[in-house]
Amino acid sequence: MVPLLLVLLLALILFGAGFAVKILWWVAIAVLVLWIIGFVARPKGGSVRWYRW
């Protein structure tokens, strides 16, 4: 009974990690798109940066 519970717990952990990683991929893609838009749409002032850092 204990090995079955351990396998089920491991499956739940891996499923949860997979779901979290998929969400993190979508967040990373959204940030990349926003960064590219900000890079393209920056002012034409030359050394003016659109980001603070």
MDTraj code that builds the backbone (N, CA, C; nanometers):
import mdtraj as md
import numpy as np

residues = "MET VAL PRO LEU LEU LEU VAL LEU LEU LEU ALA LEU ILE LEU PHE GLY ALA GLY PHE ALA VAL LYS ILE LEU TRP TRP VAL ALA ILE ALA VAL LEU VAL LEU TRP ILE ILE GLY PHE VAL ALA ARG PRO LYS GLY GLY SER VAL ARG TRP TYR ARG TRP".split()
xyz = np.array([
    [0.0827, -0.1200, 0.0000],
    [0.0000, 0.0000, 0.0000],
    [0.0871, 0.1263, 0.0000],
    [0.1950, 0.1262, 0.0775],
    [0.2822, 0.2433, 0.0844],
    [0.3495, 0.2714, -0.0505],
    [0.4022, 0.1706, -0.1226],
    [0.4612, 0.2007, -0.2543],
    [0.3589, 0.2599, -0.3521],
    [0.2351, 0.2129, -0.3462],
    [0.1314, 0.2677, -0.4335],
    [0.1062, 0.4146, -0.4010],
    [0.1009, 0.4478, -0.2739],
    [0.0824, 0.5870, -0.2344],
    [0.2009, 0.6731, -0.2765],
    [0.3224, 0.6184, -0.2659],
    [0.4403, 0.6927, -0.3080],
    [0.4387, 0.7183, -0.4584],
    [0.3975, 0.6197, -0.5357],
    [0.3891, 0.6369, -0.6809],
    [0.2832, 0.7409, -0.7151],
    [0.1691, 0.7363, -0.6490],
    [0.0643, 0.8358, -0.6736],
    [0.1105, 0.9756, -0.6346],
    [0.1810, 0.9862, -0.5233],
    [0.2340, 1.1158, -0.4800],
    [0.3364, 1.1680, -0.5804],
    [0.4229, 1.0811, -0.6289],
    [0.5216, 1.1204, -0.7287],
    [0.4534, 1.1657, -0.8579],
    [0.3492, 1.0947, -0.8991],
    [0.2767, 1.1334, -1.0198],
    [0.2107, 1.2701, -1.0023],
    [0.1539, 1.2964, -0.8861],
    [0.0930, 1.4277, -0.8603],
    [0.1972, 1.5386, -0.8606],
    [0.3119, 1.5123, -0.8012],
    [0.4183, 1.6136, -0.7977],
    [0.4672, 1.6434, -0.9390],
    [0.4900, 1.5383, -1.0180],
    [0.5380, 1.5589, -1.1548],
    [0.4339, 1.6283, -1.2399],
    [0.3062, 1.5949, -1.2219],
    [0.2006, 1.6617, -1.2975],
    [0.1943, 1.8087, -1.2601],
    [0.2051, 1.8382, -1.1309],
    [0.2029, 1.9776, -1.0855],
    [0.3224, 2.0550, -1.1366],
    [0.4397, 1.9913, -1.1368],
    [0.5598, 2.0586, -1.1871],
    [0.5477, 2.0832, -1.3364],
    [0.4936, 1.9872, -1.4086],
    [0.4753, 2.0053, -1.5524],
    [0.3799, 2.1192, -1.5830],
    [0.2724, 2.1297, -1.5071],
    [0.1767, 2.2384, -1.5257],
    [0.2422, 2.3723, -1.4953],
    [0.3205, 2.3793, -1.3869],
    [0.3882, 2.5034, -1.3500],
    [0.4909, 2.5429, -1.4548],
    [0.5633, 2.4459, -1.5083],
    [0.6630, 2.4760, -1.6111],
    [0.5955, 2.5273, -1.7374],
    [0.4803, 2.4691, -1.7722],
    [0.4073, 2.5159, -1.8907],
    [0.3618, 2.6605, -1.8705],
    [0.3124, 2.6929, -1.7524],
    [0.2716, 2.8303, -1.7229],
    [0.3922, 2.9237, -1.7309],
    [0.5075, 2.8801, -1.6778],
    [0.6271, 2.9636, -1.6821],
    [0.6743, 2.9869, -1.8255],
    [0.6580, 2.8873, -1.9129],
    [0.6931, 2.9068, -2.0535],
    [0.6060, 3.0145, -2.1152],
    [0.4747, 3.0124, -2.0868],
    [0.3845, 3.1139, -2.1428],
    [0.4193, 3.2526, -2.0888],
    [0.4555, 3.2604, -1.9603],
    [0.4957, 3.3894, -1.9028],
    [0.6239, 3.4386, -1.9697],
    [0.7191, 3.3498, -1.9914],
    [0.8445, 3.3880, -2.0557],
    [0.8206, 3.4370, -2.1983],
    [0.7312, 3.3712, -2.2709],
    [0.7000, 3.4149, -2.4074],
    [0.6342, 3.5521, -2.4059],
    [0.5433, 3.5756, -2.3122],
    [0.4773, 3.7062, -2.3032],
    [0.5778, 3.8162, -2.2711],
    [0.6710, 3.7906, -2.1805],
    [0.7726, 3.8903, -2.1461],
    [0.8629, 3.9169, -2.2665],
    [0.8989, 3.8137, -2.3391],
    [0.9826, 3.8310, -2.4574],
    [0.9116, 3.9162, -2.5629],
    [0.7833, 3.8916, -2.5847],
    [0.7072, 3.9705, -2.6818],
    [0.7001, 4.1165, -2.6383],
    [0.6753, 4.1406, -2.5102],
    [0.6715, 4.2786, -2.4609],
    [0.8070, 4.3462, -2.4753],
    [0.9151, 4.2724, -2.4506],
    [1.0485, 4.3291, -2.4642],
    [1.0777, 4.3658, -2.6096],
    [1.0393, 4.2778, -2.7025],
    [1.0617, 4.3059, -2.8446],
    [0.9794, 4.4260, -2.8891],
    [0.8533, 4.4350, -2.8435],
    [0.7702, 4.5508, -2.8784],
    [0.8322, 4.6781, -2.8235],
    [0.8792, 4.6757, -2.7012],
    [0.9436, 4.7923, -2.6426],
    [1.0727, 4.8278, -2.7134],
    [1.1452, 4.7290, -2.7613],
    [1.2694, 4.7545, -2.8334],
    [1.2416, 4.8189, -2.9684],
    [1.1372, 4.7722, -3.0372],
    [1.1031, 4.8253, -3.1691],
    [1.0387, 4.9626, -3.1570],
    [0.9561, 4.9828, -3.0549],
    [0.8788, 5.1071, -3.0423],
    [0.9486, 5.2124, -2.9577],
    [1.0789, 5.1994, -2.9387],
    [1.1495, 5.2974, -2.8553],
    [1.1611, 5.4316, -2.9286],
    [1.1797, 5.5383, -2.8532],
    [1.1954, 5.6697, -2.9169],
    [1.3206, 5.6739, -3.0047],
    [1.3195, 5.7596, -3.1024],
    [1.4313, 5.7686, -3.1964],
    [1.5408, 5.8626, -3.1459],
    [1.5513, 5.8830, -3.0162],
    [1.6476, 5.9763, -2.9603],
    [1.7907, 5.9270, -2.9594],
    [1.8151, 5.8046, -2.9935],
    [1.9516, 5.7538, -2.9967],
    [1.9876, 5.6809, -2.8692],
    [2.0307, 5.7537, -2.7670],
    [2.0747, 5.6888, -2.6440],
    [1.9638, 5.6792, -2.5399],
    [1.8442, 5.7150, -2.5773],
    [1.7310, 5.7083, -2.4831],
    [1.6886, 5.5636, -2.4691],
    [1.6836, 5.5181, -2.3450],
    [1.6414, 5.3804, -2.3200],
    [1.4981, 5.3797, -2.2693],
    [1.4197, 5.2844, -2.3152],
    [1.2803, 5.2762, -2.2751],
    [1.2641, 5.2007, -2.1434],
    [1.3695, 5.1348, -2.0968],
    [1.3628, 5.0636, -1.9701],
    [1.4441, 5.1387, -1.8669],
    [1.4194, 5.1135, -1.7403],
    [1.4843, 5.1873, -1.6325],
    [1.6198, 5.1300, -1.5967],
    [1.6412, 5.0033, -1.6156],
    [1.7676, 4.9436, -1.5755],
    [1.8585, 4.9428, -1.6944],
])
top = md.Topology()
chain = top.add_chain()
for i, resn in enumerate(residues, 1):
    res = top.add_residue(resn, chain, resSeq=i)
    for name in ("N", "CA", "C"):
        top.add_atom(name, md.element.get_by_symbol(name[0]), res)
traj = md.Trajectory(xyz[None], top)
